[in-house]
Amino acid sequence: MKRMHCLVAALALFGSVAHAANSIDLSSYSVTGNYALDSLGTMGLEASAVTYARDRGSLFFVGDEGEGVVEVSLTGQTLSSMAFSAWPTATRHNDAEGLTYLGGGVLVVAEERLQDAFQFNYVAGGSVSLANVPWASISDYAYANNGIEGISYDPRDGSFVSVKQDSPMEVRAGSLTFAAGGGISTMTPLFDAGMLGVSSLSDVQTLSPIDALVGTAAADNLLVLSLGSQTLLEIDRAGNTLSRFDLSGITSQAIEGVTVDELGRIYLVAEDSGTPNSRLFVLSPVPEPETWAMMLVGLAGLAHRVRRSRA
């Protein structure tokens, strides 16, 4: 009987985990890493966007000045870098604010004021002229310092999600077809972003890359970062807030970029804000994914023992 009570309790716990298939529940996360990022002259200053490369087991980030992209380990050690040798002449600011990884060494960087996305192949130690790579326009608001702040790739269907900072805030989704001279975009707003209740939007990340969410409703959810409100939101594609994480106690530096890995760990980058270095922060679910796996193995063993005791 005691074993049966244990099994019932364990099944109840498993049921609560299964219910989380609708949300990753940011309230279950805590800060598990805090690492300085190399400045690399000025290339690594003012970290403004980050993306995870599953096939490399690493992260890429860009700085606000748009001098290039830096590859780092999951604990922030510099692995390599690639310079941007030129931007389109239409922009004077080279304001790199969005970054996402498509796989196979292919990256997409978004320029805030142009509201355009540029696709290129990463070459460690190399350089790329963004004025001469395939690109597509995300939106066409007036050229201003309140444009595209983030972009994220959905590997399920090759679509993208982007956020616009303010005036107005927007969360857009659709396809981008990159081509020399400008490609085709079907990016349109998903909902009225004012319903999110934040003062600005700073980055976005699709949750479909998380292995545990495959085939669940939560795989369609998004992480939306707000620098102005110091908040990370998990939302569905109708704009409903499902969970949130308060970032105000993590750092005084401005957190501007977010990405996730296949285990559900969240990586944030903060610009230096007058301090010596930009920083990488890691948020992990508690228990961590590996712990859940061990719990499920233990649950299976417990169920087997109960069956044998009743035979």
C-alpha positions in Angstrom: 0.0 0.0 0.0 2.9 2.4 0.8 4.4 1.8 -2.6 1.0 2.5 -4.2 0.8 5.8 -2.4 4.3 6.7 -3.6 3.2 5.8 -7.2 0.1 8.0 -6.9 2.2 10.9 -5.7 4.7 10.4 -8.5 2.0 10.2 -11.1 0.5 13.4 -9.7 4.0 15.1 -10.2 4.2 13.7 -13.7 0.8 15.0 -14.4 1.9 18.5 -13.4 4.9 18.2 -15.7 2.7 17.0 -18.6 0.4 19.9 -18.0 3.4 22.2 -18.6 3.3 21.1 -22.2 1.2 24.3 -22.7 4.0 26.5 -21.2 7.6 26.3 -20.1 6.6 28.3 -16.9 9.2 31.0 -16.5 8.4 31.1 -12.8 10.3 27.8 -12.5 13.5 29.3 -13.9 16.5 30.7 -12.0 19.8 32.3 -12.9 22.5 29.6 -13.2 25.2 31.5 -15.1 26.7 34.9 -15.3 29.7 35.4 -17.6 31.7 38.4 -19.0 32.0 38.6 -22.8 35.2 39.8 -24.4 35.1 43.2 -25.9 37.4 42.2 -28.8 38.4 45.8 -29.4 34.9 47.2 -29.7 33.2 44.3 -31.7 31.9 42.7 -28.5 30.8 45.9 -26.8 27.1 46.7 -26.3 25.8 43.1 -26.9 22.4 43.5 -28.5 21.4 40.1 -29.8 22.2 36.5 -29.3 21.4 33.2 -31.0 22.1 29.5 -30.3 23.7 27.2 -32.9 22.7 23.7 -32.1 24.9 22.0 -34.7 27.9 23.8 -33.2 27.0 23.8 -29.5 27.7 27.5 -29.3 26.2 30.9 -29.2 26.7 33.9 -31.6 26.2 37.5 -30.6 26.4 40.9 -32.2 27.2 44.3 -30.7 25.1 47.4 -31.1 27.7 49.1 -33.4 27.4 46.3 -36.0 31.1 45.7 -36.4 30.8 41.9 -36.7 29.5 38.7 -35.0 31.2 36.8 -32.2 31.0 33.0 -31.5 31.2 32.1 -27.9 30.8 28.9 -25.7 27.8 28.4 -23.6 29.8 29.9 -20.7 30.9 33.0 -22.7 34.4 32.1 -23.8 35.3 33.6 -27.2 35.7 30.9 -29.9 36.0 33.0 -33.0 34.6 36.1 -34.8 33.8 37.5 -38.2 33.8 41.1 -39.2 31.2 43.1 -41.1 33.3 44.9 -43.7 30.4 47.0 -45.0 26.7 47.8 -44.5 24.3 49.1 -47.1 25.0 52.8 -47.7 21.4 53.6 -46.8 22.3 53.2 -43.1 24.7 55.5 -41.3 24.4 53.7 -37.9 25.1 50.0 -38.7 22.6 49.3 -35.9 22.7 45.5 -35.5 19.8 44.6 -33.2 18.5 41.1 -34.3 20.4 37.8 -34.9 19.2 34.3 -35.6 20.8 31.1 -36.8 19.4 29.0 -39.6 21.8 26.0 -39.3 24.9 25.0 -41.3 26.8 28.1 -40.5 24.1 30.4 -41.9 23.2 33.5 -39.9 20.7 36.3 -40.4 21.3 39.8 -38.9 18.7 42.5 -38.7 19.4 46.3 -38.9 17.1 48.3 -36.7 16.6 51.4 -38.7 16.5 49.9 -42.2 14.2 47.1 -40.8 16.0 44.7 -43.1 17.4 41.3 -42.5 20.7 40.1 -44.1 21.7 36.4 -44.7 25.3 35.3 -44.7 27.6 32.3 -44.2 29.8 32.5 -41.1 33.5 32.1 -41.6 35.6 32.2 -38.5 38.2 34.9 -38.8 36.7 36.2 -42.1 34.7 39.2 -43.1 31.5 39.8 -45.0 30.1 42.8 -46.8 26.5 43.1 -45.8 26.0 45.5 -48.7 26.4 42.5 -51.1 24.5 39.6 -49.4 20.9 38.4 -50.0 18.4 40.4 -47.9 14.7 41.0 -47.3 12.7 43.8 -45.7 10.8 43.0 -42.6 8.8 46.2 -42.4 8.8 49.7 -43.9 8.2 52.2 -41.2 10.0 55.5 -41.4 13.8 55.3 -40.8 14.1 55.8 -37.0 15.7 54.5 -33.8 12.7 52.5 -32.8 12.6 49.8 -35.4 13.5 46.1 -35.5 15.0 44.9 -32.2 14.9 41.1 -32.7 14.4 38.2 -35.1 14.0 34.5 -34.5 13.9 31.5 -36.9 11.4 28.7 -36.5 13.1 25.5 -37.7 9.7 23.6 -38.0 8.7 25.5 -41.2 11.5 28.0 -42.0 9.4 31.0 -40.9 10.5 33.9 -38.8 9.2 36.1 -36.0 10.4 39.7 -35.4 9.8 42.5 -32.9 9.7 46.2 -33.4 10.7 48.3 -30.4 7.9 50.9 -30.2 5.8 53.6 -32.0 4.2 51.1 -32.6 5.4 48.0 -30.9 4.9 44.9 -33.1 5.4 41.2 -33.1 5.4 40.0 -36.7 5.6 36.5 -38.2 5.8 35.1 -41.7 8.3 34.1 -44.3 11.5 35.8 -45.6 12.9 34.9 -49.0 16.4 36.3 -49.2 17.7 37.5 -52.6 20.3 39.9 -54.0 18.7 43.3 -54.3 16.0 42.4 -51.9 13.8 39.4 -51.5 10.2 38.7 -50.6 8.6 39.1 -47.1 5.2 38.0 -45.8 5.8 39.3 -42.3 2.6 40.6 -40.7 1.6 41.6 -37.1 0.3 38.7 -35.1 -1.8 40.8 -32.7 -1.9 44.2 -31.0 1.3 44.3 -29.1 0.0 46.9 -26.7 -1.9 44.0 -25.0 1.4 42.7 -23.6 1.6 45.5 -21.1 5.2 46.4 -21.5 6.9 49.6 -22.5 9.0 48.3 -25.3 10.1 45.2 -27.1 13.8 44.2 -27.3 14.0 40.7 -28.7 12.0 37.5 -29.5 12.7 33.8 -29.5 10.6 30.9 -30.8 10.3 27.9 -28.4 10.0 25.2 -31.1 13.8 24.3 -30.8 13.2 22.9 -27.3 13.2 19.1 -27.7 10.7 18.4 -24.8 8.1 20.7 -26.5 8.0 18.8 -29.8 4.4 18.0 -30.6 3.0 20.2 -27.8 1.1 23.4 -27.8 4.0 25.1 -26.1 6.2 24.6 -29.1 4.3 27.4 -30.8 4.9 29.9 -27.9 7.4 32.8 -28.0 9.7 34.4 -25.6 9.5 38.2 -25.8 12.0 40.4 -24.0 11.3 43.9 -22.8 14.3 46.1 -21.8 12.1 49.0 -20.8 10.0 46.8 -18.5 12.9 44.5 -17.4 10.7 41.5 -18.1 10.9 38.3 -20.1 7.4 37.1 -21.2 6.3 33.7 -22.5 3.3 34.3 -24.8 1.2 32.4 -27.3 0.7 33.6 -30.8 -2.5 35.4 -29.9 -0.6 37.6 -27.5 -1.7 36.0 -24.3 0.9 36.0 -21.5 1.5 32.5 -20.2 4.4 33.1 -17.8 6.9 35.8 -17.0 10.4 36.3 -15.4 11.4 39.5 -13.6 14.8 40.6 -14.8 15.1 43.7 -12.6 17.2 41.9 -10.0 19.7 40.3 -12.3 21.9 43.2 -13.4 21.9 47.0 -13.8 23.1 46.5 -17.4 20.6 46.6 -20.2 19.5 43.1 -21.2 18.8 43.2 -25.0 19.0 39.7 -26.4 17.5 36.2 -25.7 17.8 32.7 -27.2 17.2 29.1 -26.0 18.9 25.7 -26.5 17.3 22.3 -27.0 17.2 21.6 -23.3 15.1 24.7 -22.6 18.0 26.8 -21.1 17.6 30.5 -21.8 20.6 32.7 -22.7 20.4 36.5 -22.3 23.0 39.1 -23.3 23.4 42.5 -21.7 25.3 45.5 -23.1 28.2 46.9 -21.0 26.3 50.1 -20.0 29.4 51.8 -18.8 30.9 48.6 -17.2 34.0 46.9 -18.7 32.2 44.1 -20.4 28.9 42.9 -21.9 27.6 39.9 -20.1 25.9 36.5 -20.8 23.3 35.3 -18.3 21.9 31.7 -18.3 18.4 30.8 -16.9 17.7 27.2 -16.3 14.5 25.4 -15.2 14.5 24.0 -11.7 14.8 21.0 -11.7 17.0 21.2 -14.8 16.0 19.0 -17.9 18.5 16.3 -17.0 16.8 16.0 -13.5 13.4 15.5 -15.1 14.8 12.7 -17.2 16.1 10.9 -14.1 12.8 11.4 -12.3 10.9 9.9 -15.2 13.3 6.9 -15.3 12.7 6.5 -11.5 9.0 6.7 -12.0 9.0 3.9 -14.6 11.0 1.7 -12.2 8.6 2.5 -9.3 5.6 1.5 -11.5 7.3 -1.8 -12.4 8.0 -2.6 -8.8 4.4 -1.9 -7.8 3.1 -4.2 -10.6 5.4 -7.0 -9.4 4.3 -6.6 -5.7 0.7 -7.0 -6.7 1.2 -10.0 -9.0 
